[in-house]
Amino acid sequence: MMKRLILICSFLLLAFITGCSSSEKADTKYYLLIVEGEENISDKFSKFISNDYSVVKSEYLTNLATAKEKYPKYEIEKDPAVFIFETGGGELKELKLKTYDIEEAVKFLEKTKKNK
């Protein structure tokens, strides 16, 4: 009887820990910085700014020089460029993806879809 009780408690504890870690992932929020340049790519990203995805804010810059001036520490080499940051408390916490490949950014954002 005692072994059964310990087994049940262990299972419940494991389920609780697993549940907590997955809900943390679901609560992750992202900030999207897009440097378009001459190519209009905003339509590829507009669907991610919704309640279905974890993107909470986005910024579109059409001028590479402006992007380099505003965000010098990210060494933006060319456009188009996409930067995806994890956010927390209204500030950018961590750069999760820097890419010049639009499809790579779209695939990353597809993974942020919230389960309904």
Backbone as CSV, one residue per row, in Angstrom:
resi,resn,N_x,N_y,N_z,CA_x,CA_y,CA_z,C_x,C_y,C_z
1,MET,0.828,-1.189,0.000,0.000,0.000,0.000,0.878,1.261,0.000
2,MET,1.927,1.252,0.788,2.820,2.412,0.874,3.537,2.640,-0.454
3,LYS,3.961,1.538,-1.110,4.635,1.660,-2.400,3.701,2.289,-3.430
4,ARG,2.434,1.894,-3.389,1.444,2.421,-4.325,1.257,3.926,-4.093
5,LEU,1.200,4.341,-2.832,1.053,5.751,-2.495,2.263,6.562,-2.969
6,ILE,3.447,6.030,-2.755,4.669,6.709,-3.209,4.681,6.804,-4.727
7,LEU,4.280,5.773,-5.408,4.231,5.757,-6.865,3.248,6.802,-7.395
8,ILE,2.087,6.881,-6.785,1.080,7.855,-7.205,1.583,9.284,-6.958
9,CYS,2.173,9.515,-5.789,2.708,10.849,-5.484,3.828,11.230,-6.451
10,SER,4.685,10.278,-6.764,5.771,10.533,-7.712,5.218,10.896,-9.085
11,PHE,4.211,10.171,-9.530,3.590,10.439,-10.821,2.957,11.831,-10.836
12,LEU,2.235,12.179,-9.781,1.601,13.499,-9.708,2.639,14.617,-9.701
13,LEU,3.728,14.424,-8.985,4.790,15.420,-8.946,5.407,15.591,-10.332
14,LEU,5.674,14.497,-11.013,6.229,14.548,-12.362,5.260,15.246,-13.320
15,ALA,3.982,14.936,-13.225,2.973,15.579,-14.078,2.908,17.078,-13.797
16,PHE,3.006,17.456,-12.547,2.980,18.874,-12.175,4.188,19.615,-12.747
17,ILE,5.364,19.032,-12.606,6.590,19.650,-13.122,6.526,19.773,-14.638
18,THR,6.099,18.732,-15.311,5.975,18.759,-16.762,4.962,19.804,-17.187
19,GLY,3.860,19.887,-16.508,2.831,20.884,-16.819,3.336,22.297,-16.647
20,CYS,4.096,22.535,-15.620,4.633,23.878,-15.375,5.632,24.278,-16.440
21,SER,6.501,23.365,-16.839,7.514,23.733,-17.820,6.890,23.988,-19.185
22,SER,5.867,23.263,-19.572,5.253,23.501,-20.879,4.446,24.792,-20.883
23,SER,3.860,25.174,-19.750,3.108,26.422,-19.724,4.058,27.618,-19.770
24,GLU,5.274,27.467,-19.241,6.257,28.539,-19.352,6.584,28.790,-20.812
25,LYS,6.757,27.730,-21.574,7.074,27.856,-22.989,5.928,28.549,-23.718
26,ALA,4.705,28.223,-23.372,3.542,28.818,-24.016,3.428,30.301,-23.690
27,ASP,3.971,30.721,-22.562,3.894,32.119,-22.152,5.019,32.969,-22.732
28,THR,5.949,32.358,-23.452,7.039,33.112,-24.057,6.480,34.057,-25.107
29,LYS,6.917,35.308,-25.053,6.455,36.338,-25.985,7.631,36.782,-26.854
30,TYR,7.307,37.159,-28.086,8.347,37.553,-29.026,8.103,38.935,-29.605
31,TYR,9.206,39.605,-29.895,9.217,40.898,-30.570,9.881,40.658,-31.919
32,LEU,9.293,41.174,-32.960,9.747,40.935,-34.319,10.281,42.229,-34.920
33,LEU,11.529,42.222,-35.361,12.129,43.363,-36.045,12.416,42.945,-37.475
34,ILE,11.822,43.659,-38.421,11.978,43.325,-39.830,12.588,44.517,-40.554
35,VAL,13.696,44.257,-41.218,14.329,45.266,-42.062,14.027,44.850,-43.498
36,GLU,13.080,45.554,-44.102,12.596,45.149,-45.426,13.493,45.581,-46.573
37,GLY,13.976,46.790,-46.517,14.718,47.316,-47.658,13.771,47.544,-48.825
38,GLU,14.187,47.191,-50.019,13.381,47.395,-51.222,12.258,46.360,-51.363
39,GLU,12.417,45.241,-50.707,11.463,44.134,-50.845,10.373,44.230,-49.774
40,ASN,9.126,44.285,-50.191,8.007,44.347,-49.244,7.692,42.930,-48.773
41,ILE,8.087,42.623,-47.554,7.859,41.279,-47.013,6.880,41.286,-45.850
42,SER,6.257,42.425,-45.576,5.361,42.536,-44.420,4.191,41.558,-44.493
43,ASP,3.717,41.248,-45.701,2.598,40.315,-45.823,2.952,38.912,-45.345
44,LYS,4.221,38.552,-45.370,4.651,37.229,-44.902,4.589,37.121,-43.376
45,PHE,4.587,38.266,-42.688,4.649,38.263,-41.230,3.395,38.783,-40.543
46,SER,2.479,39.360,-41.293,1.303,39.987,-40.676,0.456,39.000,-39.875
47,LYS,0.360,37.743,-40.314,-0.476,36.775,-39.587,0.067,36.429,-38.193
48,PHE,1.355,36.662,-37.990,1.952,36.309,-36.703,1.639,37.321,-35.604
49,ILE,1.146,38.499,-35.998,0.775,39.520,-35.017,-0.709,39.325,-34.708
50,SER,-1.005,38.262,-33.981,-2.391,37.937,-33.644,-2.408,37.143,-32.352
51,ASN,-3.600,36.864,-31.869,-3.727,36.070,-30.644,-3.374,34.607,-30.857
52,ASP,-3.228,34.186,-32.116,-2.899,32.787,-32.397,-1.413,32.496,-32.220
53,TYR,-0.599,33.539,-32.232,0.853,33.368,-32.128,1.379,34.168,-30.942
54,SER,2.647,33.925,-30.592,3.246,34.551,-29.409,3.976,35.854,-29.708
55,VAL,3.802,36.396,-30.911,4.423,37.680,-31.248,3.540,38.787,-30.680
56,VAL,4.114,39.612,-29.817,3.326,40.667,-29.175,3.560,42.031,-29.796
57,LYS,4.671,42.188,-30.507,4.957,43.477,-31.122,5.887,43.265,-32.308
58,SER,5.748,44.168,-33.287,6.645,44.098,-34.429,7.058,45.505,-34.842
59,GLU,8.190,45.569,-35.505,8.689,46.838,-36.026,9.214,46.579,-37.429
60,TYR,8.775,47.392,-38.362,9.215,47.286,-39.749,10.058,48.502,-40.089
61,LEU,11.248,48.271,-40.595,12.107,49.347,-41.065,12.370,49.114,-42.553
62,THR,12.209,50.142,-43.348,12.395,49.980,-44.787,13.771,50.435,-45.241
63,ASN,14.535,51.057,-44.347,15.819,51.604,-44.715,16.929,50.913,-43.930
64,LEU,17.873,50.309,-44.631,18.967,49.590,-43.978,19.821,50.528,-43.124
65,ALA,20.086,51.728,-43.610,20.902,52.684,-42.853,20.230,53.054,-41.525
66,THR,18.916,53.237,-41.556,18.170,53.542,-40.328,18.254,52.375,-39.351
67,ALA,18.116,51.163,-39.867,18.185,49.966,-39.021,19.563,49.849,-38.366
68,LYS,20.618,50.087,-39.141,21.981,50.018,-38.588,22.201,51.079,-37.513
69,GLU,21.637,52.250,-37.734,21.786,53.342,-36.772,21.001,53.071,-35.488
70,LYS,19.796,52.552,-35.644,18.927,52.309,-34.489,19.350,51.081,-33.685
71,TYR,19.882,50.064,-34.368,20.273,48.808,-33.720,21.719,48.442,-34.074
72,PRO,22.695,49.261,-33.677,24.086,49.004,-34.088,24.681,47.712,-33.540
73,LYS,24.244,47.297,-32.377,24.884,46.116,-31.761,24.509,44.806,-32.463
74,TYR,23.507,44.833,-33.331,23.098,43.597,-34.019,23.744,43.428,-35.387
75,GLU,24.616,44.354,-35.759,25.427,44.244,-36.975,24.608,43.765,-38.177
76,ILE,23.664,44.568,-38.573,22.795,44.237,-39.703,23.591,44.470,-40.989
77,GLU,23.822,43.395,-41.730,24.692,43.450,-42.893,23.957,43.793,-44.186
78,LYS,22.717,43.334,-44.296,21.973,43.542,-45.547,20.484,43.453,-45.270
79,ASP,19.695,43.714,-46.284,18.258,43.529,-46.157,17.791,42.605,-47.280
80,PRO,16.691,41.928,-47.112,15.858,41.905,-45.911,16.527,41.121,-44.778
81,ALA,16.175,41.505,-43.569,16.691,40.846,-42.375,15.553,40.724,-41.368
82,VAL,15.576,39.640,-40.612,14.552,39.419,-39.591,15.244,39.063,-38.280
83,PHE,14.831,39.773,-37.232,15.341,39.532,-35.885,14.147,39.182,-35.006
84,ILE,14.262,38.088,-34.281,13.188,37.674,-33.379,13.772,37.645,-31.970
85,PHE,13.185,38.470,-31.106,13.644,38.594,-29.728,12.606,37.996,-28.788
86,GLU,13.080,37.367,-27.723,12.196,36.993,-26.622,12.044,38.254,-25.777
87,THR,10.826,38.535,-25.353,10.584,39.738,-24.562,10.188,39.369,-23.148
88,GLY,10.345,40.325,-22.269,9.933,40.137,-20.887,9.816,41.486,-20.215
89,GLY,8.672,41.764,-19.658,8.470,43.029,-18.964,8.625,44.242,-19.861
90,GLY,8.284,44.085,-21.136,8.330,45.203,-22.060,9.699,45.482,-22.672
91,GLU,10.701,44.675,-22.333,12.021,44.900,-22.917,12.513,43.656,-23.644
92,LEU,13.446,43.850,-24.560,14.006,42.742,-25.325,14.999,41.997,-24.437
93,LYS,14.726,40.711,-24.194,15.579,39.929,-23.301,16.689,39.228,-24.051
94,GLU,16.332,38.528,-25.112,17.310,37.679,-25.771,16.999,37.572,-27.253
95,LEU,18.035,37.706,-28.068,17.883,37.519,-29.506,17.790,36.021,-29.777
96,LYS,16.659,35.563,-30.286,16.437,34.145,-30.546,16.816,33.764,-31.972
97,LEU,16.647,34.701,-32.909,16.966,34.397,-34.300,17.346,35.666,-35.040
98,LYS,18.443,35.594,-35.760,18.868,36.649,-36.686,19.059,35.951,-38.014
99,THR,18.317,36.373,-39.019,18.421,35.697,-40.301,18.157,36.646,-41.457
100,TYR,18.732,36.298,-42.582,18.469,37.011,-43.831,17.610,36.126,-44.735
101,ASP,17.222,34.978,-44.199,16.392,34.011,-44.917,14.955,34.142,-44.396
102,ILE,14.087,34.694,-45.205,12.704,34.968,-44.802,11.982,33.680,-44.417
103,GLU,12.184,32.621,-45.176,11.504,31.351,-44.882,11.942,30.767,-43.544
104,GLU,13.198,30.942,-43.179,13.678,30.470,-41.872,12.931,31.191,-40.746
105,ALA,12.741,32.496,-40.903,12.013,33.275,-39.891,10.559,32.838,-39.813
106,VAL,9.939,32.604,-40.958,8.541,32.155,-40.984,8.409,30.810,-40.283
107,LYS,9.330,29.891,-40.544,9.286,28.557,-39.895,9.436,28.685,-38.378
108,PHE,10.336,29.565,-37.932,10.510,29.790,-36.499,9.204,30.287,-35.887
109,LEU,8.582,31.263,-36.535,7.351,31.851,-35.998,6.189,30.882,-36.047
110,GLU,6.148,29.994,-37.029,5.088,28.977,-37.091,5.077,28.132,-35.820
111,LYS,6.254,27.910,-35.243,6.367,27.101,-34.026,5.819,27.815,-32.801
112,THR,5.572,29.127,-32.907,5.055,29.876,-31.749,3.543,29.871,-31.686
113,LYS,2.909,29.131,-32.587,1.448,29.092,-32.591,0.949,28.522,-31.268
114,LYS,-0.027,29.199,-30.712,-0.581,28.784,-29.423,-1.587,27.671,-29.645
115,ASN,-1.595,26.721,-28.738,-2.582,25.629,-28.785,-3.921,26.134,-28.280
116,LYS,-4.938,25.842,-29.026,-6.277,26.300,-28.614,-7.148,25.120,-28.273
